[in-house]
Amino acid sequence: MQKLNLPTYHFKLKSSENKTLIFDKFRKKYLVLTPEEWVRQHFVQFLVDEKKYPSSLIAIEKQLTINNRKKRTDILVFNTDGNHDIIVECKAPSIKITQDTFDQIARYNLKLKANYLIVTNGLEHYYCRMDFEKETYVFLKEIPSYKSFR
């Protein structure tokens, strides 16, 4: 798999039926290793190891319904009150991050009302803080660490 613009982590990999599988510690199962899953696994590890978010506050591929259609957030971080704090949208490294990507995560956030949005393809990362009063988001240099706003 491609080297990402994130720290290097070691994952449990195995082969099955000519496919490489990666073990997801959060869902406690092996998944087909796609380029998007590679980014998702790295980014969630980044949140836990580097930014010190407790794994107990993180959900992977959490389902939500928007306009009677089932969607899934890639990574959803809750605060200690159980409210949505951060939504992370992961794309494969070959996918260019465009306005459509931001529109997608913004649609999710109309329902979830998270304080922060992150869009990443593993090579580029965009961090935003919501400004609900102005109905917009403000770009940040980086996402705050867990302890910095607790």
C-alpha distance (Angstrom), angle and dihedral (degrees) to the residues before:
residue distance angle dihedral
M1 . . .
Q2 3.76 . .
K3 3.80 122.3 .
L4 3.79 109.3 -109.9
N5 3.78 133.8 -151.2
L6 3.81 89.1 -107.3
P7 3.80 132.8 83.9
T8 3.80 115.8 -75.0
Y9 3.79 114.1 -101.9
H10 3.77 130.8 -174.6
F11 3.79 116.1 -124.4
K12 3.78 132.9 -175.4
L13 3.80 107.2 -107.9
K14 3.78 131.4 -179.7
S15 3.78 139.0 168.8
S16 3.78 125.5 -118.8
E17 3.80 128.1 168.9
N18 3.82 91.9 -11.9
K19 3.82 91.8 -52.7
T20 3.77 129.5 110.3
L21 3.79 114.0 -127.6
I22 3.80 128.5 -161.6
F23 3.79 124.6 -154.4
D24 3.80 113.2 -121.2
K25 3.82 108.6 -151.5
F26 3.80 91.7 -161.8
R27 3.79 98.0 51.2
K28 3.81 90.4 32.5
K29 3.80 95.1 -134.8
Y30 3.78 143.4 91.1
L31 3.80 117.1 -96.5
V32 3.79 132.8 -170.8
L33 3.79 107.2 -89.1
T34 3.79 104.8 -122.3
P35 3.82 122.4 166.7
E36 3.83 89.4 -104.8
E37 3.81 91.8 50.1
W38 3.82 88.6 50.6
V39 3.82 89.1 56.5
R40 3.82 92.7 43.7
Q41 3.81 93.3 51.4
H42 3.80 92.3 47.6
F43 3.78 94.3 46.9
V44 3.78 95.7 48.4
Q45 3.81 88.6 49.0
F46 3.82 88.4 50.1
L47 3.82 90.3 54.1
V48 3.82 91.7 50.3
D49 3.81 101.2 38.3
E50 3.80 103.4 32.7
K51 3.81 104.3 24.3
K52 3.83 94.3 34.4
Y53 3.81 98.0 -131.3
P54 3.81 109.8 163.8
S55 3.80 110.5 -111.4
S56 3.81 87.8 -137.0
L57 3.84 88.4 69.8
I58 3.83 95.2 51.6
A59 3.81 128.3 89.9
I60 3.80 124.8 -172.9
E61 3.83 121.5 -146.0
K62 3.80 94.2 -5.6
Q63 3.79 111.0 -172.1
L64 3.79 122.7 -124.6
T65 3.79 133.7 169.6
I66 3.80 121.2 -127.7
N67 3.82 119.4 178.0
N68 3.82 90.1 -13.7
R69 3.82 90.7 -55.2
K70 3.78 123.1 117.1
K71 3.80 114.2 -125.6
R72 3.80 133.5 170.6
T73 3.77 130.9 -139.7
D74 3.81 112.1 -138.7
I75 3.80 95.0 -140.6
L76 3.79 126.5 2.1
V77 3.80 121.8 -172.7
F78 3.79 119.4 -162.3
N79 3.78 128.4 -158.0
T80 3.79 120.9 -126.9
D81 3.83 90.0 -92.2
G82 3.81 89.3 60.8
N83 3.80 94.0 -108.9
H84 3.80 123.3 133.5
D85 3.80 110.2 -94.2
I86 3.83 107.4 165.4
I87 3.80 133.4 16.7
V88 3.80 116.7 -163.3
E89 3.79 120.9 -163.9
C90 3.82 113.2 -163.0
K91 3.77 125.7 -161.8
A92 3.79 130.7 -178.1
P93 3.83 114.2 -92.8
S94 3.81 89.9 -110.6
I95 3.82 91.4 58.5
K96 3.79 114.5 91.8
I97 3.78 113.8 -136.0
T98 3.79 108.0 -120.6
Q99 3.78 139.6 167.4
D100 3.82 86.9 -87.3
T101 3.82 88.7 63.5
F102 3.80 90.9 53.1
D103 3.82 90.4 45.5
Q104 3.81 89.3 53.6
I105 3.80 94.7 52.5
A106 3.83 90.7 42.0
R107 3.84 89.6 55.5
Y108 3.81 89.1 51.8
N109 3.77 89.7 49.5
L110 3.81 93.9 52.9
K111 3.80 83.8 70.2
L112 3.82 101.2 32.3
K113 3.83 101.0 38.5
A114 3.82 94.9 -152.6
N115 3.80 119.3 177.1
Y116 3.82 96.0 -132.9
L117 3.79 135.1 35.7
I118 3.80 125.4 -160.9
V119 3.79 126.5 -170.7
T120 3.80 119.0 -172.6
N121 3.77 140.7 164.0
G122 3.79 90.7 -174.4
L123 3.80 91.3 -101.3
E124 3.80 100.4 56.7
H125 3.81 123.7 33.4
Y126 3.79 126.2 -167.2
Y127 3.79 120.1 -166.2
C128 3.79 122.2 -165.8
R129 3.78 135.2 -179.7
M130 3.77 115.7 -150.8
D131 3.78 120.4 -119.9
F132 3.79 100.4 -162.9
E133 3.80 92.8 179.0
K134 3.82 92.3 60.5
E135 3.83 93.1 31.1
T136 3.79 92.5 -126.1
Y137 3.78 140.8 95.3
V138 3.78 131.6 -114.7
F139 3.80 119.7 -141.0
L140 3.81 116.5 -124.7
K141 3.81 130.9 -161.2
E142 3.80 89.9 -126.5
I143 3.76 141.2 -10.2
P144 3.80 113.3 -93.3
S145 3.77 117.4 -107.3
Y146 3.79 116.1 -110.0
K147 3.79 95.9 -105.8
S148 3.83 94.4 46.5
F149 3.78 93.7 74.2
R150 3.78 101.6 30.2
